[in-house]
Amino acid sequence: MTEAVAIRSDGADTKPGARPGATGAQVHASLELYEPRKAPGGSQPGGHLGSIDFQFNPKEVTIAKTAKWGSKPTKGAKKAGPPEFLGSEPSKLSLEMFFDAWETQDNSVVTRVDALMKCCVPTENTSGTAKALPPLVIFTWGGLKSFPGFVTQVSAKFTRFSSSGVPIRAVCTVNLEEMPGGKGGQNPSSQSVAARSTHTMVAGDCLPLLAHAEYGDAALWRNIAAYNGIDDPMRIPDGTAVMLPARDDLTRMW
């Protein structure tokens, strides 16, 4: 069974340079890129690598989640046996990005498309290693944040060119798949924990302060460290994304 949710906008867009929160202005969506950091069962966001901003906010974002079910036929029975829940597939997200350089007639469209394509190749820090990985990507738009995921496909269609043959308009389709990164169960029916929010570490931050601000209990810093696979809580690089699950999930698992 697959559940898909389409999030649609009104198609309006923010002018370049508009301030978020200003009258008549809207916040631009972006793809936030992170260095993949080893975690139980997969990877979690590490240091922030940069952003790919939407020139025009997307008209639609589709998020899908699939549950796997199976049933065993019973010999001689007229009906199939009761279905058994086998587990959940990773969440998937798809969206389109529109780039245009009609006014400037420069190569900015090519530069943006190239940045998207690089989401499918290993980062500089992991390239050439035994665990080469592309960056982890989080789609953000105002208060909306997606799961940390990896880009499975980028498809770019160039629809307009300058007189010299430079692409000046493109429509890109981007597909993301959720990256597992928490401590999972040992059987297919075990539930996984989803992060409620993400905090990006900056100078002066520490896990006890973060635990107190988020949960009202500084002692939960050890639980946060364990959930995020942080080996040295005293030396967390600036820009590291720390996943924050619901308090009940955090205390139940550790």
BELGI-V528617 format. One record per residue. N is the residue number from 1. PHI is phi in degrees with one decimal (none if undefined). BURIAL is # if it has 9 or more other ideal C-beta (glycine too) atoms within 8 Angstrom, else .. Layout:
n: [N N]
phi: [PHI PHI]
burial: [BURIAL BURIAL]
This chain:
n: [1 2 3 4 5 6 7 8 9 10 11 12 13 14 15 16 17 18 19 20 21 22 23 24 25 26 27 28 29 30 31 32 33 34 35 36 37 38 39 40 41 42 43 44 45 46 47 48 49 50 51 52 53 54 55 56 57 58 59 60 61 62 63 64 65 66 67 68 69 70 71 72 73 74 75 76 77 78 79 80 81 82 83 84 85 86 87 88 89 90 91 92 93 94 95 96 97 98 99 100 101 102 103 104 105 106 107 108 109 110 111 112 113 114 115 116 117 118 119 120 121 122 123 124 125 126 127 128 129 130 131 132 133 134 135 136 137 138 139 140 141 142 143 144 145 146 147 148 149 150 151 152 153 154 155 156 157 158 159 160 161 162 163 164 165 166 167 168 169 170 171 172 173 174 175 176 177 178 179 180 181 182 183 184 185 186 187 188 189 190 191 192 193 194 195 196 197 198 199 200 201 202 203 204 205 206 207 208 209 210 211 212 213 214 215 216 217 218 219 220 221 222 223 224 225 226 227 228 229 230 231 232 233 234 235 236 237 238 239 240 241 242 243 244 245 246 247 248 249 250 251 252 253 254]
phi: [none -117.4 -108.6 -119.7 -122.4 -104.4 -102.8 -111.3 -108.0 -85.6 86.1 -71.1 -139.3 -92.5 -70.0 -56.1 90.6 -66.7 -87.6 -56.5 92.7 -71.9 -59.7 78.5 -101.7 -122.9 -80.0 -77.6 -73.5 -156.0 -105.5 -94.5 -104.8 -132.6 -67.4 -70.2 -119.1 -57.5 -148.0 -56.4 83.8 168.5 -139.7 -132.1 -62.0 -106.6 -67.7 -74.7 -98.5 141.1 -134.9 -116.5 -82.1 -76.4 -69.9 -130.7 -60.3 -67.6 -80.4 -154.6 -130.0 -111.3 -118.6 -126.7 -135.1 -116.3 -105.8 -98.0 -126.9 -147.2 -142.5 -101.5 -67.3 -100.8 -59.4 82.8 -84.1 -81.1 -119.5 -69.6 -68.2 -63.5 -67.6 -121.6 -72.7 -102.0 138.2 -111.7 -80.3 -60.8 -65.4 -131.5 -134.4 -134.9 -157.6 -118.2 -121.3 -112.6 -121.6 -144.4 -133.0 -62.2 -74.7 -88.0 55.0 -111.7 -98.4 -63.4 -65.4 -62.2 -62.9 -68.6 -65.1 -62.7 -63.1 -67.0 -61.4 -68.4 -70.1 -103.0 -123.0 -59.7 -70.0 -61.3 -72.0 -103.1 -61.2 85.5 -95.7 -69.2 -118.9 -66.5 -140.3 -70.2 -68.6 -83.8 -125.7 -125.0 -81.4 -127.1 -158.3 62.9 -87.1 -92.4 -131.6 -86.5 -68.0 -67.4 -146.0 -119.3 -79.1 -92.9 -161.5 -125.9 -121.0 -114.3 -116.0 -84.8 -113.8 -151.1 -132.5 -76.8 -63.9 -94.3 92.4 -82.5 -62.7 -123.5 -153.3 -151.9 -118.7 -116.1 -102.2 -120.6 -115.6 -119.9 -129.4 -60.9 -98.0 -63.1 -158.7 -106.8 -77.6 -94.8 -78.8 -95.7 -128.9 -60.5 -90.6 -67.3 -81.6 -101.5 -101.2 -100.6 -70.8 -81.1 -156.1 -129.6 -118.1 -93.4 -70.4 -128.0 -57.1 95.5 -75.9 -150.4 -64.6 -58.8 -65.0 -64.8 -63.5 -68.3 -68.1 -87.0 -118.7 75.5 -147.0 -63.4 -66.9 -78.5 -61.8 -66.6 -65.5 -62.8 -62.0 -66.5 -63.2 -92.6 67.0 -85.3 -80.5 -126.6 -63.1 -84.2 -132.9 -99.4 -61.7 -58.4 93.0 -70.4 -88.7 -105.1 -81.5 -124.2 -77.8 -62.1 -56.9 -60.5 -66.3 -65.8 -77.7 -73.7 -86.5 -132.6]
burial: [. . . . . . # . # . . . . # . . . # . # . . . . # # # # # # # # # # # # # . # . . . # # # # # # . . . # . # . . # # . # # # # # # # # # # . # . . . . . . . . . # . . . # . . . # # # # # # # # # # # # # . . . . . . # # # . # # . # # # . # . . # # . . # # . . . . . # # # # # # # # # . . . . # # # # # # . . # . # . # . . . . . . . # # # # # # # # # # # # # # # # # . # . . . . . . . # # . # . . # # # # . . . # # # # # # # # . # . . . . . # # # # # # # # # # # . . # . . # . . # # # # # # # . . . # # # . # .]
